[in-house]
Amino acid sequence: MSLVEPSEDSARLRLRRALQRAPLFAELDALSMTAIEGELTLLVLPGGAPLFHSGEPADAVYVVASGCLGVFRHDEDDTAEGGPALIAEITPGNIVGEMSLLSRGPRTRSVAALRDSEVWRLSRQSFETLTGHHPEVLPALMRNVAVRNAMGPSKRRRQPRTFALLPAGPDVPSGRFSVLLEAALGRIGGQVQVLGQDSLHQEPEWFARCEMGNAFVLYRADPALTPWTELCLRQADCLVVIRNSRVDEPTRLPFEIEAAQPGAVFHRRRELVLLHEGHDPKPGSTTGQLAGGLFGQHHHVRLDLPADFDRLARLITGHAVGAVMAGGGARAFTHIGVVKALRASGVPIDQVGGTSMGAIVAAAVAARWSDVELAERFRRSFVAANPLSDYTLPFVSLFGGRRVTTLLRSAFGDKDIEDLVLPFYCVTANLTTANADTHTTGRLWRWLRASVSLPGVLPPVNDTGQVHVDGGVIDNLPVRVMRRQGRGLTIAIDIDTGGALSAGAGVEEPWSAWEFFRRLVWKRDETLPIPSIVRILLRSALVASAARAMEDRAAADLLIVPPMDRFDLLDWTSFDAAIEAGYETTMKALDKARALPIGARIFVG
């Protein structure tokens, strides 16, 4: 991508302003400053270009005159969570690279241009000459290093503030989209500035002032690779590709949205927006448009629904609210009450995930079922008709699973996970690899069926030679999956399984089969009912992930645990009482949260 070289006079003027603010040079007199200027070499870095990489020898210190540089950490944890972590920004008037020169070691971090930037290079030899002739600059330099070290790297992922809107063709209503997204971003808070082609010839400092003076900046690119589109691609934190969903083919642009750059330090976030007019996605219509994983997340947006633009704005800026729902048999109906209370209180649910029965409720929320639909459909499927009634010869499981499969196919049809309006995931336990697998693609009913396949109760689901069962075996409350997405806050709804099993004080071991039968038939009043094999298997699966669930609870921004110990794990008739418990508990939790700092962040609806 081409970058217009700045004139020497304008670049020198920006350099002098930067030197006056830089801690390394602020103490110098005018004569010394002039001498230093002669030692500096100008580097013009396009947005995305590396300045240096971790591990390279420290051969220079750099002064940022315009634009912005990013300092990146390449730890294993960061790479696993979506690439290197941006731990600091270097703005005009600041220096970078001095710590490695002082320590005489290799570079410990990678640095790249976040925007088109002008950087002036001072070689190691010139740096040592400067500090030798002017030892008075060292205290200021050490103070700068001490302050940077004291601040330490941020553990929170930096959220995008500048967005390039890239229409995937001339027929995309990008103007209308831009106006609606601008309004939605404004509702999050702060000023929003929209830049178009008339800004092409502005100086880098002008773009920096736009970013400094506004909460968000939208760069409206052209549908072709014009000079303005090139600039948008270099300046933005996030590339948002917009296309009409009615086009039934893979998403393509007349140019590459990010050219292959050998040795690139980072890659910009890439999002796909599929526009719909008056309807939600049709089953099976999304997968073919996703360009094989090119995008970090895709978003279904109806042009006639401002709420869809509000959700999109929150998701792309890190202000979203995600809800994670645990499994727990019939007790998981309490999630319906939680959802009802969140909606009634104006708390948005922007993305969802879950395990087992929690995954099924989460999928219904992601499909945009109303409160009435949630209650009526689940009542019809689970209360009016017990899904666990198709007993079979127990070679693999106690139940054949046909009723559960029919129920899920009837509820979700041929929808793929990608067709859901809200971003969604569910978790299964992969017995082949002994891992918890997270599913964000594929036929929805099939992965929901796998997520509720309690070992011994329902047959497992086999996929490409791997065996999947109920996710609760490994991760019953998958909060950290949501946190890794880095889209905002997480509300966790856990299912308390305490008191799920009890055999009564009079039960002793060992009992013969005859004694079990006699107690169940003639002496039920002497003790509590003896737990059935289904209850034992369900409780055993949940116990296995109990320790992990406690860690997930701690990772949530808001935890909701309705009191469910009075409800049996398989009592489908407790449907209404479970919903009411979830509603009341959530309302109380929200009242408490409003008094905390978290309340100001969650209640954005």
VEXTIDREN-573512 format. One record per residue (C-alpha): x, y, z. Coordinates in steps of 0.5 Angstrom, whole numbers, padded with zeros to 4 digits, always signed. Layout:
<pts>
XYZ/...
</pts>
This chain:
<pts>
+0000+0000+0000/+0003+0007-0002/+0004+0012+0003/+0005+0019+0001/+0012+0022+0004/+0012+0028+0008/+0015+0034+0006/+0022+0035+0009/+0020+0042+0012/+0014+0039+0015/+0017+0033+0018/+0023+0037+0021/+0017+0042+0024/+0014+0036+0027/+0021+0033+0030/+0022+0040+0033/+0016+0039+0037/+0017+0032+0039/+0024+0033+0041/+0021+0039+0046/+0017+0034+0049/+0021+0028+0049/+0025+0026+0056/+0031+0025+0053/+0032+0032+0050/+0028+0036+0054/+0034+0038+0058/+0038+0040+0052/+0040+0047+0050/+0038+0050+0043/+0045+0049+0041/+0046+0042+0043/+0038+0040+0040/+0041+0043+0033/+0047+0038+0034/+0042+0032+0035/+0037+0034+0030/+0043+0033+0025/+0044+0026+0028/+0037+0023+0027/+0034+0020+0021/+0027+0020+0019/+0023+0013+0018/+0016+0013+0015/+0012+0007+0017/+0006+0005+0014/+0000+0003+0019/+0002-0004+0021/+0009-0004+0019/+0014-0007+0024/+0019-0002+0027/+0023-0008+0031/+0022-0015+0034/+0023-0018+0040/+0030-0021+0041/+0033-0017+0036/+0040-0013+0038/+0038-0006+0041/+0042-0001+0036/+0038+0005+0036/+0033+0009+0040/+0027+0012+0037/+0023+0019+0037/+0016+0019+0035/+0014+0025+0031/+0007+0024+0029/+0002+0018+0029/+0002+0012+0034/+0007+0006+0035/+0005+0000+0039/+0009-0004+0044/+0007-0012+0044/+0008-0018+0048/+0009-0025+0045/+0007-0029+0051/+0004-0036+0050/-0002-0034+0053/-0003-0028+0049/-0002-0032+0043/-0007-0037+0045/-0012-0031+0046/-0012-0028+0039/-0005-0026+0038/+0000-0021+0041/-0002-0017+0047/-0002-0009+0046/+0001-0007+0052/+0003+0000+0051/+0002+0006+0046/+0008+0011+0044/+0005+0017+0042/+0008+0024+0039/+0013+0027+0044/+0015+0020+0047/+0021+0015+0046/+0022+0008+0045/+0027+0003+0045/+0031+0006+0050/+0031+0001+0056/+0034-0004+0051/+0040+0001+0050/+0041+0002+0057/+0041-0005+0059/+0045-0007+0053/+0041-0013+0052/+0036-0015+0046/+0030-0012+0045/+0025-0015+0050/+0018-0013+0046/+0016-0012+0039/+0014-0005+0036/+0010-0003+0030/+0006+0003+0027/-0001+0003+0029/-0002+0009+0025/+0002+0012+0019/+0007+0015+0023/+0014+0019+0023/+0019+0016+0027/+0026+0019+0028/+0032+0014+0029/+0038+0016+0034/+0044+0010+0033/+0047+0007+0039/+0053+0011+0038/+0050+0018+0037/+0046+0016+0044/+0052+0014+0048/+0055+0020+0045/+0049+0024+0047/+0049+0021+0054/+0057+0022+0055/+0057+0030+0053/+0050+0031+0057/+0050+0027+0063/+0044+0031+0065/+0039+0028+0061/+0040+0021+0064/+0036+0023+0070/+0030+0025+0066/+0031+0019+0062/+0031+0014+0068/+0025+0017+0071/+0021+0016+0064/+0023+0009+0065/+0021+0008+0072/+0015+0011+0071/+0013+0006+0065/+0016+0000+0069/+0011+0002+0075/+0005+0003+0071/+0007-0004+0068/+0003-0008+0062/-0004-0008+0062/-0008-0015+0063/-0014-0012+0059/-0014-0012+0052/-0014-0006+0048/-0021-0004+0045/-0021-0001+0038/-0023+0006+0037/-0022+0007+0030/-0026+0003+0025/-0025+0002+0017/-0032+0001+0014/-0031-0003+0008/-0037-0004+0003/-0036-0011-0001/-0039-0008-0007/-0042-0002-0010/-0049-0004-0008/-0048-0004-0001/-0052+0001+0003/-0045+0004+0007/-0048+0011+0008/-0054+0009+0011/-0050+0004+0015/-0045+0009+0017/-0050+0014+0020/-0054+0008+0024/-0047+0006+0027/-0045+0013+0028/-0052+0014+0032/-0051+0007+0036/-0043+0009+0038/-0046+0015+0040/-0051+0012+0045/-0045+0008+0048/-0042+0015+0050/-0037+0020+0047/-0037+0024+0041/-0036+0020+0034/-0033+0023+0028/-0034+0020+0021/-0029+0021+0016/-0029+0021+0008/-0025+0022+0002/-0025+0029+0003/-0020+0028+0009/-0015+0024+0004/-0010+0030+0004/-0010+0031+0011/-0003+0031+0015/-0002+0025+0020/-0003+0030+0026/-0010+0032+0024/-0012+0025+0024/-0009+0024+0031/-0013+0030+0033/-0019+0027+0031/-0018+0021+0035/-0016+0025+0041/-0022+0029+0041/-0027+0023+0040/-0029+0017+0043/-0029+0013+0036/-0027+0015+0029/-0031+0012+0023/-0027+0011+0016/-0032+0011+0011/-0028+0007+0005/-0029+0006-0002/-0031-0001-0005/-0025-0001-0009/-0018+0000-0007/-0017+0007-0008/-0012+0012-0004/-0017+0013+0001/-0019+0006+0002/-0011+0005+0003/-0011+0010+0008/-0017+0007+0012/-0014+0000+0012/-0007+0003+0015/-0011+0008+0020/-0016+0003+0023/-0016-0001+0029/-0021-0006+0026/-0023-0007+0019/-0031-0008+0018/-0033-0011+0012/-0040-0010+0010/-0044-0014+0005/-0051-0016+0003/-0053-0022+0006/-0058-0024+0000/-0052-0025-0004/-0051-0033-0004/-0043-0033-0005/-0037-0032-0001/-0035-0025+0002/-0030-0022-0003/-0027-0015-0004/-0024-0012-0010/-0018-0012-0006/-0014-0016+0000/-0016-0013+0006/-0010-0014+0009/-0004-0016+0005/+0001-0021+0007/+0007-0018+0011/+0013-0022+0013/+0015-0021+0020/+0008-0017+0021/+0008-0016+0029/+0000-0016+0029/-0006-0016+0025/-0012-0012+0025/-0018-0015+0028/-0023-0016+0022/-0031-0017+0023/-0036-0018+0018/-0043-0015+0018/-0048-0019+0014/-0054-0014+0013/-0061-0016+0013/-0068-0012+0011/-0074-0014+0015/-0072-0021+0017/-0067-0025+0021/-0062-0030+0017/-0065-0036+0014/-0063-0043+0016/-0056-0045+0012/-0055-0038+0009/-0049-0036+0013/-0043-0041+0013/-0042-0040+0005/-0041-0033+0006/-0036-0033+0012/-0029-0033+0007/-0027-0039+0011/-0025-0036+0018/-0022-0030+0015/-0026-0026+0020/-0026-0026+0028/-0033-0025+0029/-0039-0024+0024/-0045-0020+0026/-0052-0021+0023/-0055-0014+0023/-0062-0012+0021/-0063-0005+0018/-0069-0004+0021/-0068-0005+0028/-0064+0000+0032/-0062-0005+0037/-0058-0009+0032/-0054-0003+0031/-0053-0002+0039/-0051-0010+0039/-0046-0009+0034/-0043-0002+0037/-0042-0006+0044/-0039-0012+0041/-0034-0008+0036/-0032-0004+0042/-0031-0008+0048/-0038-0006+0051/-0042-0012+0050/-0045-0016+0055/-0044-0024+0055/-0049-0029+0059/-0046-0036+0060/-0051-0041+0062/-0049-0048+0066/-0052-0055+0065/-0056-0058+0071/-0062-0062+0068/-0069-0059+0070/-0066-0054+0074/-0063-0050+0068/-0070-0048+0067/-0068-0042+0072/-0064-0039+0066/-0071-0037+0063/-0073-0033+0069/-0066-0030+0069/-0066-0028+0062/-0073-0025+0063/-0071-0021+0069/-0065-0018+0065/-0069-0016+0059/-0074-0013+0064/-0068-0009+0067/-0065-0006+0060/-0059-0010+0061/-0057-0013+0054/-0055-0020+0052/-0050-0019+0046/-0047-0026+0046/-0049-0033+0050/-0045-0039+0051/-0047-0045+0055/-0046-0053+0057/-0052-0058+0057/-0059-0056+0058/-0056-0049+0059/-0053-0049+0052/-0060-0050+0049/-0063-0044+0053/-0057-0040+0051/-0059-0042+0043/-0066-0040+0044/-0064-0033+0047/-0059-0033+0041/-0064-0035+0036/-0068-0028+0039/-0074-0032+0042/-0078-0028+0046/-0080-0029+0053/-0087-0032+0051/-0083-0036+0046/-0078-0039+0051/-0083-0041+0056/-0088-0044+0051/-0083-0048+0047/-0079-0051+0053/-0086-0052+0057/-0089-0056+0051/-0082-0060+0049/-0080-0062+0057/-0086-0061+0061/-0092-0064+0056/-0087-0069+0054/-0081-0072+0058/-0075-0072+0053/-0072-0078+0057/-0078-0083+0056/-0075-0087+0050/-0072-0093+0054/-0067-0098+0050/-0063-0104+0052/-0057-0101+0056/-0051-0103+0051/-0049-0095+0050/-0054-0092+0054/-0061-0092+0058/-0064-0088+0053/-0064-0088+0045/-0064-0081+0045/-0069-0080+0039/-0074-0076+0043/-0068-0071+0045/-0066-0071+0037/-0073-0070+0035/-0074-0064+0040/-0068-0061+0038/-0069-0061+0031/-0076-0059+0031/-0074-0053+0035/-0068-0051+0031/-0069-0054+0024/-0063-0053+0020/-0060-0047+0023/-0053-0047+0023/-0049-0044+0029/-0047-0039+0024/-0054-0037+0023/-0056-0035+0030/-0057-0027+0031/-0053-0027+0037/-0046-0030+0037/-0046-0037+0041/-0042-0043+0043/-0043-0049+0047/-0039-0054+0050/-0038-0061+0049/-0033-0066+0053/-0029-0070+0047/-0028-0077+0050/-0023-0078+0044/-0018-0072+0046/-0020-0071+0053/-0021-0064+0052/-0027-0059+0053/-0029-0057+0046/-0032-0051+0044/-0037-0050+0038/-0038-0044+0034/-0040-0047+0027/-0044-0053+0025/-0051-0055+0025/-0054-0053+0031/-0058-0058+0033/-0053-0063+0033/-0048-0060+0037/-0054-0058+0042/-0055-0066+0042/-0048-0067+0044/-0048-0062+0049/-0053-0066+0053/-0051-0073+0052/-0050-0075+0059/-0045-0081+0059/-0049-0087+0060/-0056-0083+0060/-0056-0081+0052/-0052-0084+0047/-0045-0080+0045/-0045-0076+0038/-0039-0078+0034/-0036-0073+0029/-0030-0075+0024/-0028-0081+0029/-0029-0077+0035/-0033-0078+0041/-0037-0072+0044/-0041-0072+0051/-0044-0067+0055/-0040-0062+0056/-0041-0061+0064/-0037-0067+0065/-0031-0062+0064/-0033-0055+0064/-0040-0054+0066/-0040-0046+0067/-0035-0044+0061/-0034-0037+0063/-0027-0037+0061/-0029-0038+0054/-0033-0032+0054/-0027-0028+0057/-0022-0030+0052/-0026-0027+0047/-0025-0020+0050/-0032-0017+0048/-0034-0014+0055/-0037-0016+0061/-0039-0023+0063/-0045-0025+0067/-0045-0032+0069/-0051-0036+0071/-0049-0043+0075/-0054-0048+0077/-0053-0050+0085/-0053-0058+0085/-0053-0058+0092/-0058-0063+0095/-0058-0067+0088/-0058-0073+0091/-0060-0076+0098/-0061-0083+0100/-0064-0082+0107/-0061-0083+0114/-0064-0090+0114/-0060-0093+0108/-0054-0097+0109/-0049-0101+0105/-0049-0106+0102/-0056-0107+0100/-0058-0113+0096/-0063-0112+0090/-0069-0115+0094/-0067-0110+0099/-0067-0104+0094/-0074-0107+0091/-0077-0107+0098/-0075-0100+0100/-0078-0097+0094/-0084-0101+0094/-0086-0102+0101/-0082-0098+0106/-0082-0091+0102/-0084-0088+0108/-0078-0090+0112/-0073-0086+0108/-0072-0081+0102/-0073-0085+0095/-0067-0088+0093/-0063-0085+0088/-0064-0087+0081/-0059-0089+0076/-0060-0083+0072/-0060-0078+0078/-0053-0082+0080/-0050-0081+0073/-0052-0074+0072/-0050-0072+0079/-0043-0076+0078/-0042-0072+0071/-0043-0065+0075/-0039-0067+0081/-0033-0068+0076/-0033-0061+0074/-0035-0057+0080/-0028-0055+0082/-0027-0052+0075/-0034-0049+0076/-0031-0045+0082/-0026-0042+0078/-0030-0040+0073/-0035-0037+0078/-0029-0032+0080/-0028-0030+0073/-0035-0027+0072/-0036-0020+0072/-0043-0022+0075/-0045-0028+0078/-0052-0031+0079/-0054-0037+0083/-0061-0038+0084/-0063-0043+0090/-0065-0049+0086/-0063-0055+0092/-0071-0056+0093/-0072-0058+0086/-0070-0065+0083/-0065-0065+0077/-0070-0069+0073/-0077-0066+0076/-0079-0063+0069/-0086-0061+0073/-0082-0056+0077/-0081-0051+0071/-0085-0045+0073/-0082-0045+0080/-0075-0046+0077/-0077-0040+0072/-0079-0036+0078/-0073-0037+0082/-0069-0035+0077/-0073-0028+0076/-0073-0026+0083/-0065-0028+0084/-0063-0024+0078/-0067-0018+0080/-0064-0018+0087/-0057-0019+0084/-0058-0013+0079/-0060-0009+0085/-0054-0010+0089/-0050-0009+0083/-0052-0002+0081/-0049+0000+0088/-0042-0002+0085/-0037+0000+0080/-0039-0006+0076/-0046-0003+0075/-0044+0003+0071/-0041-0002+0066/-0046-0007+0066/-0053-0003+0065/-0051+0000+0059/-0058-0001+0056/
</pts>
